[in-house]
Amino acid sequence: IDAMLFVVAAACAWLAHGCGASALRQHATATVIATIAVASAEDVYTAHLDATESECSDEACVLAARESHRPAEAAIALARVAVHAYRDAVEIANEADETPGLLGALVTAALRLAARWADVVAIMAGLGVTVPALPVLGGAQ
């Protein structure tokens, strides 16, 4: 988890570079690094869970081990969502840089963010935490 926090902090530092073509390449590189870091954290988590489960002698112990690892699993899932959202932002910035349709890029960004937020709501619900969903625009009241 500390490694993921470092990656998030490093990614935030990359944001200070702006959004020119060179900065967008740096952001794209940062998304690759963050993706690798999250995958590595997931590998470590899975190995630890496997080791914990292998020490169990009955199903109740396995279920308890899985339950105790749910917060870490959720943290990794949330980190994955954050990295995907960052990658979405870089892709949208690239599209906006190549085409004059800033409004279209902003709409795309909003739609992708809404989809990522739904993932956050689902992950947190798995932990028993209620996070408000985004309101449906133009939907029934």
C-alpha positions as CSV (number, residue, x, y, z in Angstrom):
1,I,0.0,0.0,0.0
2,D,2.9,2.4,0.7
3,A,4.2,1.7,-2.8
4,M,0.8,2.7,-4.2
5,L,0.8,5.9,-2.2
6,F,4.3,6.7,-3.5
7,V,3.1,6.2,-7.1
8,V,0.0,8.4,-6.5
9,A,2.3,11.1,-5.1
10,A,4.7,10.8,-8.0
11,A,1.8,10.9,-10.5
12,C,0.6,14.1,-8.8
13,A,4.1,15.6,-9.2
14,W,4.0,14.8,-12.9
15,L,0.8,16.9,-13.1
16,A,2.8,20.0,-12.4
17,H,4.3,19.8,-15.8
18,G,1.2,21.1,-17.6
19,C,-0.4,19.7,-20.7
20,G,1.8,20.3,-23.7
21,A,2.9,17.5,-26.0
22,S,6.0,16.8,-23.9
23,A,4.1,16.9,-20.7
24,L,1.5,14.5,-22.1
25,R,4.2,12.0,-22.9
26,Q,5.4,12.3,-19.3
27,H,1.9,11.7,-18.1
28,A,1.5,8.7,-20.4
29,T,4.7,7.3,-18.9
30,A,3.5,8.0,-15.4
31,T,0.3,6.0,-16.1
32,V,2.4,3.0,-17.3
33,I,4.5,3.2,-14.1
34,A,1.3,3.5,-11.9
35,T,-0.3,0.6,-13.7
36,I,2.8,-1.6,-13.1
37,A,2.9,-0.5,-9.4
38,V,-0.8,-1.4,-8.9
39,A,-0.3,-4.8,-10.6
40,S,2.8,-5.4,-8.5
41,A,0.9,-4.5,-5.3
42,E,-1.9,-6.9,-6.4
43,D,0.7,-9.7,-6.9
44,V,2.1,-9.1,-3.4
45,Y,-1.5,-9.1,-2.0
46,T,-2.4,-12.3,-3.8
47,A,0.8,-14.1,-2.6
48,H,0.1,-13.0,1.0
49,L,-3.5,-14.1,0.9
50,D,-2.5,-17.5,-0.7
51,A,0.1,-18.0,2.1
52,T,-2.4,-17.1,4.8
53,E,-5.0,-19.4,3.3
54,S,-2.5,-22.2,3.0
55,E,-2.0,-22.1,6.8
56,C,-5.7,-22.8,7.3
57,S,-7.0,-26.3,8.1
58,D,-10.8,-25.6,7.5
59,E,-13.2,-23.6,5.4
60,A,-14.0,-21.2,8.3
61,C,-10.3,-20.2,8.6
62,V,-10.2,-19.6,4.8
63,L,-13.3,-17.4,4.9
64,A,-11.9,-15.5,7.9
65,A,-8.6,-14.9,6.0
66,R,-10.4,-13.6,3.0
67,E,-12.6,-11.3,5.2
68,S,-9.5,-9.9,6.9
69,H,-8.0,-9.1,3.5
70,R,-11.0,-7.3,2.1
71,P,-9.8,-3.8,3.0
72,A,-6.5,-4.4,1.1
73,E,-8.3,-5.9,-1.8
74,A,-10.6,-2.8,-1.9
75,A,-7.5,-0.5,-1.7
76,I,-6.0,-2.2,-4.7
77,A,-9.2,-2.0,-6.6
78,L,-9.5,1.7,-5.8
79,A,-5.9,2.3,-6.8
80,R,-6.7,0.5,-10.1
81,V,-9.8,2.8,-10.6
82,A,-7.6,5.9,-9.9
83,V,-5.0,4.8,-12.4
84,H,-7.7,4.2,-15.0
85,A,-9.1,7.6,-14.4
86,Y,-5.6,9.1,-14.7
87,R,-5.1,7.3,-18.0
88,D,-8.5,8.5,-19.2
89,A,-7.5,12.1,-18.4
90,V,-4.2,11.7,-20.4
91,E,-6.1,10.1,-23.4
92,I,-8.7,12.9,-23.3
93,A,-5.9,15.6,-23.1
94,N,-4.2,14.0,-26.1
95,E,-7.5,14.0,-28.0
96,A,-8.1,17.7,-27.0
97,D,-4.6,18.6,-28.1
98,E,-5.1,17.0,-31.5
99,T,-8.6,18.4,-32.2
100,P,-10.2,21.8,-31.5
101,G,-13.2,20.1,-29.9
102,L,-12.6,21.0,-26.3
103,L,-16.3,20.7,-25.4
104,G,-16.3,17.2,-26.8
105,A,-13.3,16.3,-24.8
106,L,-14.9,17.6,-21.6
107,V,-18.1,15.6,-22.2
108,T,-16.0,12.5,-22.8
109,A,-14.1,13.2,-19.5
110,A,-17.3,13.7,-17.6
111,L,-18.7,10.4,-18.9
112,R,-15.6,8.5,-18.1
113,L,-15.4,9.9,-14.7
114,A,-19.0,9.0,-14.0
115,A,-18.2,5.4,-15.0
116,R,-15.2,5.3,-12.7
117,W,-17.2,6.7,-9.9
118,A,-19.7,3.9,-10.3
119,D,-16.8,1.5,-9.8
120,V,-15.8,3.4,-6.6
121,V,-19.4,3.1,-5.3
122,A,-19.4,-0.6,-5.9
123,I,-16.0,-1.2,-4.3
124,M,-17.0,0.7,-1.2
125,A,-20.3,-1.0,-1.0
126,G,-18.4,-4.3,-0.8
127,L,-16.9,-3.0,2.4
128,G,-20.2,-1.9,3.8
129,V,-19.5,1.8,3.2
130,T,-22.2,3.8,1.4
131,V,-20.9,6.3,-1.1
132,P,-23.4,8.4,-2.9
133,A,-23.8,7.7,-6.6
134,L,-23.8,10.5,-9.1
135,P,-27.2,11.9,-9.9
136,V,-28.6,11.0,-13.3
137,L,-28.7,14.1,-15.5
138,G,-32.0,14.6,-17.1
139,G,-33.4,11.5,-15.3
140,A,-36.6,11.0,-13.5
141,Q,-36.9,12.8,-10.2
